[in-house]
Amino acid sequence: MPQQQPQQPNPQNQQGYMPQPPRVMTGKDQLYLTDMMSWNLVAAKKCNFFAKQCQDQEVKAAIQQAAQMHTRHYDQLLQHLQSHLNDQAQNQNMMQ
């Protein structure tokens, strides 16, 4: 039985490594970011509500940590969206 040779990677089929996402954001991207922000805000609010109801301090601390994580994610998404909107406004001002 003949041995199969390992396939050599075809450079035409490989995509290059992208260390940073492109500075382009479509309307669909903006809607998705808005949805993710909503999900994180709701999750943070629910965590804070249930942490206040909790009697066990260890469980309460874990729920508060989850609330902080969701708040942090919300803030990161907001910063990303705001920086894109600022870039977009600067590009429009340059075109005028």
C-alpha positions, 0 to 999 in steps of 0.5 A: 500500500503506497504511503500518503504524503502529508499535504503541504499547506497551500499559502493561497488558502491560508488566511493571514493572522490578524492581531487587531480586528479591522476598523470597519464596523457594519450596521449589523456589527453595531446591532450585535454589540448593542445586543451584547451590551443589553445581555450583559446589563441584564445579567449584571442587574440580575446578579446584583438583585440575587446577591442582595437576596442571598444569605450565604456570604460565600455564594453572595461574593461569587454572585457579586463577582459575576455582576462585576464581570458582566459590568466590566464586559458592558463597559468594554463593549461601550468603549469599543462602540464609542471609539468606533463612533468617534472614528466614524465622526472624525472621518465624516468631518474630514470628508467635508 
